[in-house]
Amino acid sequence: MSFRELTARAGRTLVWLNPQEEPATTMALEGLVVLDLTNFLSGPYCTMLLGDMGADVIKVERTDGGDDSRRMPPFFEGRSANFSRFNRNKRRITLNLKDPADLETVC
């Protein structure tokens, strides 16, 4: 059975759209910038979801080793799998927020 026959049988009409006429798709949070100051699992998980929905997430890590989950097993090719999973879709910067110059960067 062809796709046309299947859709006809289901009582639906097959409509071919001109790609130039289709509206551009955007993600729900596209254009939103999120500053991620979280550390270890729950916070990075939440900001990961925001990134998955299109937000531009900027993760700020400490200068003394970064996010604690960087040292959490299991490791794959020398990197923490958990850190990699929860921090996808993010840009990263390392700052010392006790340093006035670095703090000014955030503010």
ABEGO torsion letter per residue (X at the ends): XBAAAAAAAAGBBBBBBBAAABBBBBBAABGBBBBBABBEGAAAAAAAAAAAAGBBBBBBBBAAGEBAAAABOBBBGGBBAAAAAAABGBBBBBBBAABAAAAAAAX
